[in-house]
Amino acid sequence: MPRRRGAPGPGAPRAGSTTPKQVLVTGGAGFIGANLCRALADNPAVERIVVLDDLSTGRAENLTGVSGVELIE
């Protein structure tokens, strides 16, 4: 039987899941990425945020004040 459109696939977290999440944000030192990291940092379900950015247009300073973020250049 085919899945309904938008239905979670196998291995997808179930609603109400309390498993801590690890998130990778590419381009996270840019304007949009940094704001996404701030929103993720406020989410209690997110345990770790890793930012991957070459800093060609973004700036590490954009992540100042965001707790729990690891920046990888």
Secondary structure, 3 states (H helix, E strand, C coil): CCCCCCCCCCCCCCCCCCCCEEEEEECCCCHHHHHHHHHHHCCCCEEEEEEECCCCCCCHHHHCCCCCEEEEC
